[in-house]
Structure formats: C-alpha cells, structure tokens
Amino acid sequence: MQAVRSRSSGSDKTTGVLLVLGSCVSLQVGAAFAVQLFPQLGAWGVTTLRLGVAALVICALTRPLFWRWTPAQWVAVILLGAAFAGMNGAFYHAIELLPLGLAVSVEFIGPLVLAAVLSRRPIDALWVGLATVGMALIGAEKAFGAEHISTLGLIFALIAGSFWACYILASSRVGRLFDGAGGLGAALVVATLITLPFGGAGAAQAFADPGFLALAVGTGLLASVVPYTFELAALRRLPNNVFSILLSLEPGIAAIGGWLLLSQETGALRWAAILLLTVASMGITATSRPKRAASEPAPVTSTIAQVDAL
C-alpha cells in the first residue's frame, strides 16, 4: 500500500511539474500572438481584448455573486483590477519595444524586490545583488551592444514589474476575502473597464476582421485562462516552493519562445543576464520561510507564487 501511495505521489508531482511548464509555455505563446496584433490593434487594444476575454471566461466559470459582497471585498477587487490593468498594459508596451525574453526578465525585478523587502533576511541581499548584476549586464548590452535596446521598453518592463508586485499584494488580500475565484473574475472585469478608454478603439478593430478576432481570443485564452487553470491544478500537486521555483524559469522560456515564434535573437550577454535574474528568483524562493499551505490554493496566473516570503 505504501508503495502504491509513493508511486501516486510521484505521478502527481510529475503532472504538477508538466502543468507549471505548460502554463509558462502557454503564457509566452499568448504573448507572441499579442505581438503580432500590435501593428493593427495597438498595445492597449490587445490589453483590453486579453483582459476582456479572460473576464468573460472566468466569470462564466465562477459566476461571482456581486450583490452579496461587502464594501471591503469591493475595494479589494478594484485594487486587484487596477493592478491587473497596469501590469498587463505596461507589459504589452514593453514587448512591443523589447524582445520577449528581455522584457520578462526585467519585469521579474518587481516581485523579486518585493519578496526581499518583505523578508528582510541577510541572504536576500545576495539574490538582489545577483539581480542587480543581471540588470547591469542589460545596461552594458544597451550601451555597447550592436542591437538597439529601447530605453522606453525597459521603463515599461520595470513599470510592469512594479504593478506585478502590487498585484501580488492585492491578490493575497482577495484570496483572504473570497472563497473560490469569483474575486479574480470581478477583478478582470474591473481591469477591462480601466483599459477601455485607452484600448477600446483598438479592440473594436478586431471585430472587423475574423482573423484578428480569432488571434485576440487565442491571446486571451493562452495568456490568462490556460495558465490560470494549469497553475490551479499544479498547486494541488506541488509544494509552494517547488511551484515557485518552476515559475522562475519563465524568463528563459520567454527567450526561447521569442526565438522560436518571433525570430528574436538572444546574445551571450543577454543570456547571462536572464540566467542571473532567474537564479535570483529561484534563490529568494528556495530560501524563503515555508508557510502552511492553504486548504484551497489560489493560482497566481504567472507570478512568483504569491512570493513565498509574504
């Protein structure tokens, strides 16, 4: 009987690992789809469509009971929606100007710094130091490399990372105030409404061309719904720290995705920067204090697993 349980546990962990990797791949394929839509719909237009598709699907699945919510729950949902809107809008502007792997790597600075600030342990200085060296390598490539790196793109990636940190804090509060994923669905609706003034006109253009619309729907599903579903299933099979470490591979997966899907080359210096940022993310996760697992884990939709240091 013990052997059967052991095999079952091993199978669950293998499935969990594959689900996390599938989530990362789906997210980057969705981002590659988004890049192809930017010339026609603009970054804000694609952001609005992605969030709108995700909101429709998640709300249809969870059927949130809006009328029963307290003012505190509504405040939490609105804050999470604002973080969603800022994070997605800034990230799409970043990948409009930067290679996918570079944008994702720089964006990771946000949750990494948040984890270090909340933890305040001496070992975290090492991980922040590695991330700083990684950013310095990106700066060196920008200054001396043959390929132009957009300063505005780097700024957008850093802004996206800042909103990512805000998202982690806001989603943690929503997770405490709500049972299930109803709060997430409502936050996606709020995020869609926030981006509508900036991206509504661009999003409307997708409805004039079935091809654009199909690509936009695919972006929303691959970049939000599929990762959400896969991560929820993975969190039921994996310890939080293992889940977080696997998500830390995302910059490398993004670089490979950019190369395969968008023909974006990644030189040795940039690979070194991506590696340092990935190791920093893994390190701050692996050395964080373990927390008691929640009875119903909440998916993070491609964050560093709510930053285990929280």
C-alpha positions as CSV (number, residue, x, y, z in Angstrom):
1,M,0.0,0.0,0.0
2,Q,2.8,2.4,0.9
3,A,4.5,1.7,-2.5
4,V,1.2,2.5,-4.3
5,R,0.9,5.8,-2.4
6,S,4.5,6.6,-3.2
7,R,4.0,6.0,-6.9
8,S,0.8,8.0,-6.9
9,S,2.6,10.9,-5.2
10,G,5.5,10.7,-7.7
11,S,3.0,10.8,-10.5
12,D,1.2,13.8,-9.0
13,K,4.5,15.7,-8.8
14,T,5.4,14.9,-12.4
15,T,2.0,16.0,-13.5
16,G,2.4,19.2,-11.5
17,V,5.7,20.0,-13.0
18,L,4.3,19.5,-16.5
19,L,1.4,21.7,-15.7
20,V,3.6,24.6,-14.5
21,L,5.8,24.3,-17.6
22,G,2.7,24.1,-19.7
23,S,1.4,27.3,-18.0
24,C,4.7,29.1,-18.8
25,V,4.7,28.0,-22.4
26,S,1.1,28.9,-22.9
27,L,1.7,32.4,-21.4
28,Q,4.6,33.0,-23.8
29,V,2.7,31.7,-26.9
30,G,-0.1,34.1,-25.9
31,A,2.5,36.9,-25.7
32,A,3.8,36.0,-29.1
33,F,0.3,36.2,-30.5
34,A,-0.2,39.6,-28.9
35,V,3.0,40.9,-30.6
36,Q,1.5,40.1,-34.0
37,L,-1.6,42.1,-33.2
38,F,0.2,45.3,-32.0
39,P,0.5,46.8,-35.5
40,Q,-3.2,46.6,-36.1
41,L,-4.8,47.0,-32.7
42,G,-2.1,48.7,-30.6
43,A,-0.7,47.5,-27.2
44,W,-3.7,49.0,-25.3
45,G,-6.2,47.4,-27.7
46,V,-4.6,44.0,-27.3
47,T,-4.6,44.5,-23.5
48,T,-8.3,45.3,-23.4
49,L,-9.1,42.2,-25.5
50,R,-6.9,39.9,-23.5
51,L,-8.5,41.1,-20.2
52,G,-12.0,41.1,-21.6
53,V,-11.7,37.5,-22.9
54,A,-10.3,36.3,-19.6
55,A,-13.0,38.2,-17.7
56,L,-15.8,36.6,-19.7
57,V,-14.4,33.1,-19.4
58,I,-13.5,33.3,-15.7
59,C,-16.8,34.9,-14.7
60,A,-18.8,32.3,-16.7
61,L,-16.9,29.5,-14.9
62,T,-17.1,31.1,-11.4
63,R,-20.4,33.0,-11.5
64,P,-19.5,35.6,-8.8
65,L,-22.3,36.8,-6.6
66,F,-21.5,40.5,-6.8
67,W,-24.6,41.6,-4.9
68,R,-23.6,39.8,-1.8
69,W,-20.2,41.4,-1.4
70,T,-19.1,43.7,1.4
71,P,-17.5,47.2,0.7
72,A,-14.2,45.7,1.9
73,Q,-14.5,43.0,-0.8
74,W,-15.3,45.5,-3.5
75,V,-12.3,47.6,-2.5
76,A,-10.0,44.6,-2.7
77,V,-11.4,43.7,-6.2
78,I,-11.0,47.2,-7.5
79,L,-7.4,47.4,-6.3
80,L,-6.6,44.0,-7.9
81,G,-8.3,45.1,-11.1
82,A,-6.1,48.3,-11.2
83,A,-3.0,46.2,-10.7
84,F,-4.1,43.8,-13.5
85,A,-4.7,46.7,-15.8
86,G,-1.3,48.4,-15.1
87,M,0.6,45.1,-15.2
88,N,-0.8,43.9,-18.5
89,G,-0.8,47.3,-20.2
90,A,2.8,48.1,-19.3
91,F,4.0,44.6,-20.2
92,Y,2.4,44.7,-23.6
93,H,4.0,48.1,-24.2
94,A,7.3,46.6,-23.1
95,I,7.1,43.6,-25.5
96,E,6.1,45.9,-28.3
97,L,9.6,47.6,-27.9
98,L,11.7,44.8,-26.5
99,P,12.4,41.1,-27.2
100,L,10.1,38.9,-25.2
101,G,12.8,37.2,-23.0
102,L,14.4,40.6,-22.1
103,A,11.0,42.1,-21.1
104,V,10.0,39.2,-18.9
105,S,13.4,39.1,-17.2
106,V,13.3,42.8,-16.4
107,E,9.7,42.5,-15.2
108,F,10.7,39.8,-12.7
109,I,12.6,42.6,-10.8
110,G,9.3,43.7,-9.2
111,P,8.2,40.6,-7.4
112,L,11.8,39.8,-6.5
113,V,12.4,43.1,-4.8
114,L,9.0,42.8,-3.0
115,A,10.0,39.4,-1.7
116,A,13.3,40.8,-0.4
117,V,11.7,43.8,1.2
118,L,9.0,41.8,3.0
119,S,11.5,39.1,4.1
120,R,14.4,41.3,5.2
121,R,16.9,38.5,5.7
122,P,20.6,38.8,5.0
123,I,20.6,36.1,2.4
124,D,18.2,38.1,0.3
125,A,20.9,40.7,-0.3
126,L,22.7,38.0,-2.3
127,W,19.7,37.4,-4.6
128,V,19.1,41.1,-5.0
129,G,22.8,41.5,-5.8
130,L,22.5,38.9,-8.5
131,A,19.5,40.6,-10.0
132,T,21.4,43.9,-9.9
133,V,24.3,42.4,-11.8
134,G,21.8,41.0,-14.3
135,M,20.4,44.4,-14.8
136,A,23.9,45.8,-15.1
137,L,24.6,43.3,-17.9
138,I,21.4,44.5,-19.7
139,G,22.7,48.1,-19.3
140,A,26.1,47.1,-20.7
141,E,24.4,45.5,-23.7
142,K,22.4,48.6,-24.2
143,A,25.5,50.8,-24.1
144,F,27.9,48.7,-26.0
145,G,25.9,46.0,-27.9
146,A,25.3,46.1,-31.6
147,E,21.5,45.6,-31.2
148,H,19.5,48.7,-30.1
149,I,17.6,48.2,-26.8
150,S,14.7,50.6,-26.2
151,T,15.0,52.7,-23.1
152,L,11.3,53.2,-23.1
153,G,10.8,49.5,-23.4
154,L,12.9,48.9,-20.3
155,I,10.9,51.6,-18.4
156,F,7.7,49.9,-19.4
157,A,9.1,46.5,-18.2
158,L,10.0,48.0,-14.8
159,I,6.6,49.6,-14.5
160,A,5.0,46.2,-15.3
161,G,7.2,44.6,-12.6
162,S,6.0,47.3,-10.1
163,F,2.4,46.6,-10.9
164,W,3.2,42.9,-10.6
165,A,4.4,43.5,-7.1
166,C,1.1,45.4,-6.4
167,Y,-0.8,42.5,-8.0
168,I,0.8,40.0,-5.6
169,L,-0.2,42.1,-2.6
170,A,-3.7,42.8,-3.9
171,S,-4.4,39.2,-4.9
172,S,-3.2,38.0,-1.5
173,R,-5.9,40.2,0.1
174,V,-8.6,39.0,-2.4
175,G,-7.6,35.4,-1.6
176,R,-8.3,36.0,2.1
177,L,-11.6,37.7,1.5
178,F,-13.1,35.4,-1.1
179,D,-13.8,31.7,-1.4
180,G,-13.0,30.4,-4.9
181,A,-12.1,32.5,-7.9
182,G,-15.1,34.9,-8.0
183,G,-13.0,37.8,-6.9
184,L,-10.5,37.2,-9.7
185,G,-13.2,37.2,-12.3
186,A,-14.6,40.5,-11.0
187,A,-11.1,42.0,-10.9
188,L,-10.6,41.1,-14.5
189,V,-13.9,42.9,-15.3
190,V,-12.6,46.0,-13.5
191,A,-9.3,45.8,-15.3
192,T,-11.1,45.6,-18.7
193,L,-13.1,48.7,-17.8
194,I,-10.0,50.6,-16.7
195,T,-8.2,49.9,-20.0
196,L,-11.3,50.5,-22.2
197,P,-10.7,54.3,-22.6
198,F,-7.2,53.6,-23.9
199,G,-7.7,50.4,-25.8
200,G,-11.4,50.4,-26.7
201,A,-11.0,51.8,-30.2
202,G,-8.1,49.4,-31.0
203,A,-10.0,46.4,-29.6
204,A,-13.1,47.3,-31.7
205,Q,-11.0,46.9,-34.8
206,A,-10.6,43.2,-34.1
207,F,-14.3,42.7,-34.7
208,A,-13.9,43.9,-38.3
209,D,-11.6,41.0,-39.2
210,P,-12.3,37.4,-38.1
211,G,-8.6,36.6,-38.3
212,F,-7.7,39.4,-35.8
213,L,-10.6,38.4,-33.6
214,A,-9.5,34.7,-33.5
215,L,-6.0,35.7,-32.7
216,A,-7.2,38.1,-30.0
217,V,-9.4,35.4,-28.4
218,G,-6.4,33.0,-28.6
219,T,-4.3,35.5,-26.9
220,G,-6.8,35.9,-24.0
221,L,-7.1,32.2,-23.6
222,L,-3.4,31.3,-23.8
223,A,-2.2,34.3,-21.8
224,S,-4.8,34.1,-19.0
225,V,-7.3,31.3,-18.9
226,V,-5.0,28.3,-19.7
227,P,-2.2,29.5,-17.3
228,Y,-4.8,30.1,-14.5
229,T,-6.3,26.6,-15.0
230,F,-2.9,24.8,-15.2
231,E,-1.5,26.7,-12.2
232,L,-4.5,25.9,-10.0
233,A,-4.1,22.2,-10.9
234,A,-0.4,22.3,-10.3
235,L,-0.7,24.0,-6.9
236,R,-2.8,21.0,-5.8
237,R,0.0,18.6,-6.6
238,L,3.2,20.6,-5.7
239,P,4.6,22.3,-2.6
240,N,4.5,26.1,-3.0
241,N,8.3,26.4,-3.1
242,V,8.7,23.9,-5.9
243,F,5.9,25.6,-7.8
244,S,7.6,29.0,-7.3
245,I,11.0,27.7,-8.4
246,L,9.5,26.3,-11.6
247,L,7.8,29.6,-12.4
248,S,11.2,31.2,-12.1
249,L,12.2,29.5,-15.3
250,E,9.8,31.9,-17.2
251,P,12.4,34.4,-18.4
252,G,14.3,31.6,-20.1
253,I,11.2,30.1,-21.6
254,A,10.2,33.6,-22.8
255,A,13.6,34.0,-24.5
256,I,13.2,30.6,-26.2
257,G,9.7,31.4,-27.2
258,G,10.8,34.8,-28.7
259,W,13.4,33.0,-30.7
260,L,11.1,30.2,-32.0
261,L,8.0,32.2,-32.6
262,L,9.2,35.8,-33.3
263,S,12.7,35.2,-34.6
264,Q,14.2,37.2,-31.7
265,E,17.9,36.5,-31.2
266,T,19.4,36.4,-27.7
267,G,23.1,37.0,-27.4
268,A,25.5,35.6,-24.8
269,L,25.4,38.8,-22.6
270,R,21.6,38.8,-22.5
271,W,21.5,35.1,-21.8
272,A,23.9,35.7,-18.8
273,A,21.5,38.5,-17.6
274,I,18.5,36.2,-17.9
275,L,20.4,33.4,-16.1
276,L,21.3,35.7,-13.2
277,L,17.7,37.1,-12.8
278,T,16.4,33.5,-13.0
279,V,18.8,32.3,-10.3
280,A,18.0,35.3,-8.1
281,S,14.3,34.5,-8.4
282,M,14.9,30.8,-7.6
283,G,17.2,31.7,-4.8
284,I,14.8,34.0,-3.0
285,T,12.0,31.4,-3.4
286,A,14.1,28.4,-2.2
287,T,15.4,30.2,0.9
288,S,12.1,31.7,1.9
289,R,10.4,30.6,5.1
290,P,7.9,27.9,4.4
291,K,4.3,28.8,5.0
292,R,1.4,26.5,5.9
293,A,-0.4,25.6,2.7
294,A,-3.9,26.9,2.3
295,S,-6.7,24.4,2.1
296,E,-7.6,25.7,-1.4
297,P,-4.6,27.3,-3.0
298,A,-5.1,30.3,-5.2
299,P,-3.5,30.3,-8.7
300,V,-1.1,33.2,-9.3
301,T,-1.5,33.4,-13.1
302,S,2.1,33.7,-13.7
303,T,3.6,35.3,-10.7
304,I,6.2,34.1,-8.4
305,A,3.7,32.0,-6.5
306,Q,2.4,35.0,-4.4
307,V,6.0,35.4,-3.3
308,D,6.5,32.8,-0.6
309,A,8.1,35.4,1.6
310,L,4.7,37.1,2.1
